[in-house]
């Protein structure tokens, strides 16, 4: 078990890694997952007690990986991760565990049914060591090339060279100077050439890696009875087919009339949104006051520790650290009846900029979501029913807090422009990822050049480079859309219910979700009628363009 000082352990003089890895390598999965004399509810709780050690070790490894480690510690951490992955795969494939799955399938309990869905997610994601080795090697190679900044530009056209009056660096130095060049170059055609050259930097080297990943994913889909990998990954999501995802992406596509190569100049000439600078401690006090409406209470143990309560239930502790980079780092997951949660929250001493305060809100929302789940099973508290609904609750908290603590960015400001651009870039990349993993025979497919122009007004001459520009395409694949989708759903829920008097009930329904309701049931409770993906897409698209087209009803208040 971690102590209240665990958040300082990573900086301790003696590394905690060797002891942690020793505990890791000693861990053994249960050999008897089910007792036939007990009912499935009791067996589920028994399994939770047996696996909580595995979950905690795995979470601690993830926590320490976020810190700079020595070479020997990195090797030990890798050894532990490989061991846990192999042992988990063997456990999921064992007869006792499969017997337990059958037992859960015959249980009418809503929590057990929800738990079985998460267990099945783990089982289906388990692959052979050879498959995983090939996939992870190709993914690492792809990511390394995309992340590489080692590219120099030899400008043949002298008219595209920066004059000595505008260049801070020599024009041939491309490494780290792309943003500077795009801001200082007055000629749009030159900006476009340089931007396109940068986007092409990994295309040739990454072709083999991407082809390998596509082949492996296609093989996995066919073995599971699907035509292509997009269908395979989407069939159990909220947006359950390529066609529905496509409908959502097209519904949110808007022309912002700013091409990527013109973004730097647009931002440089735009004003920043005003914000009141304040100490992070004072800011957290304001956050705590707002959260009281949701029945969340902060108890300050000292300047670096906050004990968090929901009504009369202790959730866990948040440990505060000073860092220029805002981050929330889970240490131990809350599991009702088993253990309290522990989270490290890193904030700078002062929050002086708009984006800083927005990121701080996001971090606090993630921490509150992590601590507030109301289930007695680890997997129910950490895995969503679907990948594209897993973070709707945290995003709702984020929008809720933003409305209380931070005004929307001023139209035309840097923050507003960047937000619009980020939204359209995410949508365009979602289209690229969806198409990449669709079978060639699938119809219809996006005209990516047209889709690029629909968002950014201009055309990308070498649109075939698009799949090689972001590493998430080989990790998230066709699920890349899920961030945009969840943001839209969470905002729709917030806008539809923000006028309701009892906001704590919304929090209980969406975030705590003690009865383990499905996302469909939650949406029905909050929005007042049964709602599926396609109607929800249309609601999101039109609800806030027409006044009162979809009035909030606060149906849950009648219960």
N, C-alpha and C positions, 0 to 999 in steps of 0.2 A: 504494500500500500504506500501511496505517496504521502508525504507529510506536507504541512502548510508551507514548508520552505522549499518545495520541489522546484519552484520557478527560478531559484538561484543555483540549482545543482549544475546546470550546464556550464556555469561560469566558475565552478569550484576548482580548487587547486588540484584535487585528485579526480580524475575522470570517473563518472558513474557508469560508463559504457561497459567495461569488463564485467562488473557484477550483474548488470542488466542482461548482458548476453549469456552469462552463465545461467541465470534464471530461465532465460529463453530456451536454451538447449536442454535444460532439464524438464521442460514442460512436456507432458504427455496427454494426448487427447483421450477421452474416456473410451474404454473398450466395451463397456456395456451401456449404451445410450438409452436403453428402455428396460423398464421392469414390467413384465407382462401382468404382474399382480396389481399394478397401479393404473389409474386412469390417465388419459393423455394430458390433462391439465397439470397433474402432479409431475408427470414425466417431463413436461416442458420446463417447469420450475427447477426440477433436478438438473436438467441439461444446462439451464442458465447458470446455475452454481458451478457446474463443472467447466464451463467455457469462459467464465468471467475472467479467469487468470490469463487465458489466451488473448482476449480482447484488450485487457489492460497492458499486457506486454507489447502488443502490436501498436497500441496508441502511444505508449512511451517511446517506442522506437521512432515513430513518425514525429513525435515532439522533438527528440534530440537531433533528428536529421536536419532540422531547420537551422541548427547552429553550425559554425565552422568546427569541423572535427579533424583530428590528426589522421594521417594515413592509416595507422594501425586501428584506430577507432572506426574509421569508415569500413575497413575490411571486416571487423567484427560485426558491425551493424548489417552489412550485406550477408554475412554468414547466417545471422539470425533470421533475416527476412526470407532467405532461400529455404531455411529449415522450416519456418512456420508455413510458408506457402506449400511446400511438399507434404508436410504432415496434415495440413488442412485438406488438401486434395485427396489424400488417402482416407481421411476420416469421412469426407463427403461421399466417397465411393464404397464405404464399408457396409456390410449387411446390417449391423445394428442401427446405423444411421438411416438407412433406407426403410427399415422396419418402423422407425420412429416417424418418418415422413408419411407412411401409410396410416399410422395411428392418428396423426394430426389431421389427415384428410377426412377421417370419419368423425371428426369432432365438430360440433355446431357452435362452439364458442367463437365470438367475433375476433377476439384477440388471438386465439390459436390459428384461425383462418388467415389473419393478417400476418402472423409469424411465419406460417407455412409459405406464403408468397415470398417473403424475404429469404427464407431458406432455399426455395427453388431458384431465386435469383443467383445465390451463391453457387448452387450446384451447376446451373447452366453456364456460368462463367468459368468453370473449371476446365482447363485444357491440358493436353499432354505436355510433358516437359520439352519435347522436341518442338512442338508448335510454339510454346511460349518463348523458347530460346530464339527461334527464327524471327518471331514477331518483335520481341523486345530489342533484338540487335538491329533490325531494320528501322524501328522507331527511333532508337538512339542515334543512328547514323543520320536519319532525316532531320531530327531536331538540331543536331550539331551543325549541319550545313545551313539551316535556316537561321540559326542564332549567330552565325559567323558574320562579323563586320569587316573581315579582311578583304576588302575590295577596293581597287584603285580605279580611277576614271581617267582615261586618256581622251581628252576632248579633241576630236579631229577638226570640228568646226570652230574656228577661232572666234566667231561671233558669240559662242556660248561660254567663253571664258569670262570669269569675273574680272572686272577691272581692279587695279590695285586700290582704288578708292573704296570698293565695296567688299573686297575679300579680306577676311581676318587671317586666313591661312592660304597656303599655295593652292592654286586651283586643281592641281593634280592629286591632292591628298583627299581621297574619298573616305578614308577610314574615320568614322565618327562625325563627318562634316555634311552629311546629307541634309539634315534639317537647316543648318546654316546656309547651305547653298540655295535651297528652295526658298528661303526667306529673302535672300539678298539678290537672287537673279530676277531682273525685271521682265525678261522675255519668257512668256508662257511656254512656247515651243521648246525652249532649252530646258525648262523645268520638267516638262513632260518626258523628254528624252532621258534625263538623268534619273528621274523617278522610275521609269520603265527599266532602265539598265539595272537599277538596284533590285527591282522585283525579280529580275532574271538571274540573280546571282547564284541561286541554288538549283536551277531547273535541270541543267545537264547532269550534275553530280548526283542529284536525288532521284533521277528517273528510275534507276534500278531498285532503290529502296522502296519507292512508292509502288512500283509494279509488284514487288515481293509482297508488300502489305495487302494490296488489292487481291492478289491471288490467294493468300492465306484467308482473308476475310470471305472471299467468294466460296472457297472450299468449306469453311465453317458453315456458311449459309446453306449450301447445297446439302451438306450432311444432315442439317436440321430440317430439310424439306422445303426450303425457300428458293425463289428464283435468284435473288440477289441479296447482298448484305444490308442494303437499306430496308428492304422488307423484313428481314430477319430481326434487325434492331428495333424497328418501329412497331411490330405487331402487338406488343403489349404496353405501348405508351398511350398517353392521353390522345396524342395525335398519332393514330395507329396505322397510317399508311403514307407512302410518299405523296400521294395526291392530296391528302389532308394537310400535310406539312407545306406542300407547295401553295395551297390555298391561303394558309396563314401568312407565309412569307410575302406573297403578292399583295395581300390585303394591307400590309404594313409598309410596302415600298413607296417612298415619297422622294421627289426630286428636290434635293437641298441646294442644287446649282453650285456646288463646290467640289471640284475634282481633287483627288488626293494630293496632286502636285501643287495645288493652289491653297491647300489648307494652312500651311505655315504663314503665308502672307496674310490670309484672312484673320488668323489668330493674332498675329503681330500688330495688326491695325485696329483690333477690337478692344474695347475697355474691359477690365475685370469686373466681376460682380462684387459689390461692396459687402463686407462682412465685419462684424465686431470681433476683434482679436480678444482672446481670453486664455487664462491658464487652464490646462487640461483638467485639473482638480475642480476648479469652479464650474467648468463645462459639465463634468460628470454629476455635479450636484444638481444642475438644471435637468439633466437627463433623468436622474432619480426622481425628481419632483413630478416630471411628466409621466413616468412609468407607474406612479402610484394609481393613476386612473385605471390601469390594467391589473391592479392588485399585485404588482411587483414592488417589493420593498428592498432597498439597499441598507444594510447594517455595516457601518464602517468599523472594522476591527482595528485598523490603524491606517496610516497614510498610504500603505501599499496593499491593503487587503480589504475586499468588500465581500460580506456575506449576503447572499441573495435569497430572498424568500418569495414564495407565491402564496398569498393568503397566509395560512398557518403552516405551510409545508416548506421545509428547508430544501433549497435546490442545490446549493454548493457555494464555492468561493471563486472570486475573480481576483487574480494577483496582478497588480499594476507594475509595469516596468517602463522606464524612460527610454525612448528610441525615436530617432527622426522618422523612421518608417513605421506607419500605423499597421498593426497586425493583431489578429486574434489567433491564439494557438491553444487548441484543446489539449489538455493533459490527461484528464480522466473523465469518462462519460457518466453522466447521471443515469442510474438504473434504479427505479423505484423499488424499495424493499431490499436493495443490495448495497448500493453505495451512492454517495453524493458526487456531484460534478466538480471539476477543477479546470479553470481556464486562465491562461495568461493573456492580458490585454496590454499591448505596447502602444504608448502615445508619446508624442513630443511634449516638452515642457509647456509650450504655448501652441495654440491653434490659431494661426494668423491668417490663413488663406481659405477661400471658399472651398476649394477641393479638399483641403485638409479636414475641414469640419464635415464635409460630406462623407469622406472615407471613414472618419471616426464614427459617424452614425451607422454606417454599414457594419463596422466592426462590432459595435455594441449590439446591434440587431442580431448578428450571427451568434454572439455570446448568449444573449437571452434565449434565442431559439434553442441553442444547444443545451441550456440548463433547464428548460421548461417542459420538456417532453414528459408525458405522464404515464409511461409504460414500464412494466416490470421485466421487459426483455430488451437486451442491448440492441438487437437488430431492428426492433420497431422504433427505437430512438435515434438510429443512425442511418437507416436505409429508408428511402421513400417508397411509396407504393409503386411509383414509376420514376424513371430518371427525370422526366419532364414535369414532375409535380413536387419533387423532393425539396425545393427551396422556396416555394410559394409563401410559406409561413414566415420565413426570415425576411423576405422582400416586403411582405405586408407590414411587418414591424418597422422596417426601414422607411417605407413611405409614411407610416404613421408618425414616426419621430421627425422626419424631415419637415412635415407640415407644421410641427410644433416648434422646431428649433432653428430652421434654416429656410429662408424665403427661396422660392424658385429663382433660378438664375435669370437675370434681366435679359430680355429679348435682344439679340445682337451682341451679347457679351461673349467673351472667350469661352466661358463655361457652357453657355447655351449652344454656341456653334459646335464645340467639341462634343457635346451630348448628342446633337443631331447627327453629326458625322459618325460617331461611334455606333449609333443605332443602325444607320444604313450600311456601314461596313460589316457589322455583325450579320445583318440580313443577307448581304451579298455573299459573304463567306459561307453562310448556311446553305445557300443555293449551290455553291461550288461543291461543298461536301456532300450534299444530298445526291447530286448528279454523279459524282465520282464513283460512288458505290452502287449506283443503279446499273442493272444489266443494259448492255448496248441496245437491246431490243425493247427496253421499257419506253413507254410513250405516255404522255409527252415528256420531253426534257427541256430544260431551260436553254434559251439562246443567251449565253452569258454576256456576250457583247452588248446585246440590247438591255439586259438586266443591269449591267454596269451603268449604262447611260441613263436608265430610268431613275437611278439613285443620285448620280453625280454629274449628269448633263453631258459629260464628255465621253469619248470612246478610248478604250485601252487597246492599243495596236496589237499587242501580243497577249491576248486574253488567255491563251493556252498556258501561260505562266502562272495563272491564278492559284492552282492547287499547290504550288511549290512555295507559297509566300507565308504560310502560317502552320506551325507544327501541330496545332490542335486537330488538324484534318486527319492525322494518323492516330490520334488518341480518342477523341470524341466521335470522329467520323460523322455519319448522318445524324447524330444527336446534337450536333453543334447548335442547332436552332433552339435548343431547350432554354438557354439563358434568355433570349429575346421573348420566347413564349411565356416563361414564368414571370418575367418583368411585367408583361402586358396583363396577364391574369391577376397578379397581385395588385397592380394599380387599379384594375377594374373592380376588384373586390373592395379595395379601400375607398375609391370614389363613390361606389354604390352604397357603402355602409357608414361613411364618416359622419353623416348626420344623425346616426342612431345614438340614443342616449346611453345605452349600456355597452360601452366599448369592451369592458372586461369579459362579457359573454362571447364577443367575437374572438377575443384572444383565447378563451377556453376552447371554443369550437375549432378554430383553425390551427392554433399552435399546440396547446396542451393535448387536445384530442384524446382524452382518457379512454373513451370506448373504442378507439382504433377504427373510426369511421373511414370509409373510402373517400377519395377526393370528390366523387360524384355526389355522395351524401352530404358532404360538407358544403359544396356549392349550392345544393338544393336548400339546405338550412339557411345559408346566408343570403341567397339571391331570390328565394321564394318560389322556385319552380324547378322541375327536373330539367337538367341542361346537359347536353352532350357537346362534343368538340366543335362540330361544324356550326351549330347555332351560337356557341360561345365566341367563335372567331368573328361572326357577323356582329354580335353585340359589341365586342371590343372595337371593331372597325368603325361602327356608327354611333355608339352610345353617347359620346361626348362631343360629337359634331352638331347634333340636334338637341336643343334644350329639352330636358325632361322626356326624352324618347324612351329611356328605361329608368323610371323613377325608383329610388330605393324604397324598400318596403319594411325593412327591419323585422322580418317574419319571425326570427328567433325570440323576439321579445314576447311573443304570444304564448310561448311554451310554459 
